[in-house]
Amino acid sequence: MATPIDLKPGSDRELVLARILDAPRNNVFRAWTDPEILPRWFAPIPWSTPRAELDVRPGGASLIVMADPDGKEYPNAGVYLEVIENRRIVTTDAYVSAWEPSDKPFMTLVLTLEDSDEGRTRYIARVLHWSVEDRNMHRKMGFYEGWGQCAEQLESVASAL
């Protein structure tokens, strides 16, 4: 089971989820970047991820569609800002494709992967919001519960790759 790490946010607009995952770092990276694998863990159950389109490179677009239990879909478009294989992914919803601005930017994710002991991964998701209000809304939406559940699902998928 994913082991929590206590890391404090760096600002009043940041939420942080950090875990030690019982899966190799390259598998965790692959689970984040392979459009066939990402839907298996990305949404907290009972939600699902019916589709993921990922152009994993700086400037590349992503479209991840989540669906609620009734099947209503919620598309999440974004652009990768930085990709360092097996180490770091930075993505934002401030842009929807190429460098086309989104209607309402909400967050930037800085995902860091580091080796931990014996094939495990130190997994740090720093979510930077455009405002304190956005951060508060994300927390109330269940950031810690949802992202925590997804981290456990990710660990399960990545450990089996």
N, C-alpha and C positions, 0 to 999 in steps of 0.2 A: 504494500500500500504506500502511496506517495507520502513522504515524510515532510511535514511543514518546516519551513525555515522562517524565522522571524526577521524580516527586513522592513525598515521604516521607509515610507515614501520620502522622496527628495524635495517635494513641494506640496503646497496645498491644493494642487490640481492633479495629483498623481495617486493612483492606486497600484499596489504591488501584490503579486501572488508569487511566492517562491516555494519550491519543493525540491526534495531529492527524489528522483524517479528511478525505479529499479528497471532501467533500460539503458542500453548504450546510447551515447550522444548522437552518433550518426543515424540511428534508428529514429530517435526523437525528431531530428532535423528532417529526415525522409517523411515522417508522418505529417509534418507541417507543410511539406512542399510537393507531395505527390497527390494529384487530384483524385486518384483512385483510393487513396488511404485516408486522407483528411476527413471525408464524410463519415467514416466509421467511429470517430471520437469527438468531433468538433462541437456538437450541440449537446447540452445536458439533457439526458433522458427525462421526460418523454418527448422532448423536441427531437428533430432530426435535421440532417443536412442532405437534401435531395440532390444538390449539384454544387460542384466546385470547379471553377475555371481559374487556373493559376499560371501566370507567366512570371516565374520566379527569377527576377533579375532587377537591378535598379532601373526604375522607370516602367517596369512591367506591371500590367493591370491584374487585378484579381476580382473575381465575383464569387462570393460564397453565399448560397441561398440556404437559409434556415427555415424550418417549418414547425409551426406549433402542433399540438396533438390533433387539432381538427384539420390539419393540412394547409392552413393559411401560410403563404410563403412571405418571407422577409429577406429581400436581397440586400447584401452588404458588399458594395463596390469599394475598391481601394487601389492603391498603387504602392509597390515596393520602393522604398527609399534606399535601403542598404541590404545586401545579402552577402554574408560570409559563410561559405559552406560549413556546416556542422558546428557553427559558433554563434551566429547572430542573424536575426531578421528584424528589420525595421520597416513597418508598413503603416499607412495612414489612410483614413477615409476622407482626407482633405481634398483628394483628387479622385476622379472616378475612372479615367483612362488617360493614358499618356500624362499630360499635365493639365487636363481639363478640371477646373475647380468643381467641387461638389456643392450642392445646394446648402447643406448644413454640416460643416465639419464637426466631428464629435471627439475623435481621439487619434492618437498615434501610439502604436504598440512597439516597444523595444523589447525583443525577446532575446535573452542571452542563455546559451548552453555551455556548460563547462563540465569537464570530467570530474566525477566524484570517485569515491573508492569502489574498486572491483566492478567496473563496468556500469556504474550508475551515473546519473546525470544531475548536475545542479542546474535547475530550471528556474529562470527568473523572468517573469512577465511584468514589465513596468508599463502601465497604461497612463499616458499623459493626455489630459483633457484640455479643451480650449478655454474652459472657465471652471470656477469652483462649483457653480450650479450644475454643469455637466458632470463633474466628478460626483457630486452628491446624488444626482439622478442615477448614475451608473451604480453607485453603491446601493441605493434603494431598490434598483432593479434586481439585485441579488448577485452583484459582482463576485463576492467571495464564495458564495455557495455555488454559483454556476460555473465560474472558472475553476474552482476547486474540484467539482465533479468532473469537469472536462479534463483536468490534469490527471485524475485517476483513470479515466477512460483512455487518455493518451498513453499513460504508462502501460496499461493492459495491451493496447494495440502495438505499441513500439517494442515491448518486451517479446512479442511473438513474431516480429519481422525477421 
